[in-house]
Amino acid sequence: MQNIIVESPRPEILRITINLPNALNALNRAVLNELRTALEALDTKQRIVVITGAGEKAFVAGADIAEMASFNPSEAAAFSRMGHELCSKLEALEQVVIAEVNGYALGGGCEIILACDFAIAAENAKFGQPEVALGVTPGFGGTTRLLRRVGQARARQLLYTGEQISAADAKAFGLVNDVVPQTELRARVESIAEKILKNGPLAVRLAKRAANIAAETDLSTANAFEQHTFALFFSTEDQKEGMRAFLEKRKPTWTGR
């Protein structure tokens, strides 16, 4: 990999760092291809994926404008499709995906965050969909997922003005879950990951699936899926172990079955 760093600090966690700090980790076709390859190579033992950017200035400051400037409509369509496919893949992963936002998260960077389960941001982070200032619209899901995440009115303001908002405002909007000093960012993400890893792996995986379905379908269908999923757990080893451990006042030993 030339544009990203893939590492596993422990067997259950995969960290993906977009590693173009001199370009503020801008997205181009090569970066998108490497990100897709990394996600396709995920190990089933890995339960959490953390995505971040190299350096202290940017998570992803947007797409590579130098590359995009000469696109014809066909090339632009292909680039947009690559971005959408990557974001859809992120969204559909069984693993929990956390965005560790260490600086600018603009355009495609903001759209990647929207495809993650949630985001934790450093105090210096900035967010926005500035595409209209370039005479184009978002191309990786900014006009769709942003409305679902922050609501119609706030999303429309960001989309129409192209303005950047602070990490504090992003938290108030519901775009990120927490804001911490940059020196504490990785530790905060790791502490959340630890809390997730203490829980039943099968339960977390299916909770994510149920949440994804609830976000995309009507309430009645989503409730029916939840009821079905809840019932199925009572045929699993993890349900028996989890409840037995609770009654015996000990930590459970999960098998993921």
C-alpha angles and dihedrals in degrees: 000000000000101000105034137044117222117193139158111213087184131004095261097050132065120193119199116191121189099222110201101103094158088059092041087252092290116185120246132161093272092053092048091050092050092048090052091049092051092051092047090054095055115139117231088233090062108093101172132045119196118195122195143146130250119256131015100278105064146023089187117328092200138279122326102271092189089061095041098047094080097041119128118212092269093051091045090052091051092048092049090048090053090053093047092048091051093048092046090051091051091049094049098048115120087220122085108254119208124188111216100201111201102168140329114020103179134153108335090013092059090045092055089052090052089056092053123086091246142330138233115200139201117234091252094056120122126197135197151123101238097167094115089064086063093048096255139089129244112284107189101058102293094132093049113034094037091061090050093048104044104016134257102284098046093043092050091051092052093045096047099041099037087215124158120235130203126250089253091055090045088056092048089050092051094245093121130025101217141008122210138166110282092244089059098043101097092043091052092051091047092051091053090047090053091054091051093048092055090065130079108286094214091048093051092047094052093041086059092048091050091048091051091051091047090053093053106036142045123287096250093054092045092050091050090053091049092051092049092048093047092052094049091057090069089071093055133096091226093059092052093045094045095051093040090052091050092052091045091047095236138115114273124242106221125209099177090235 
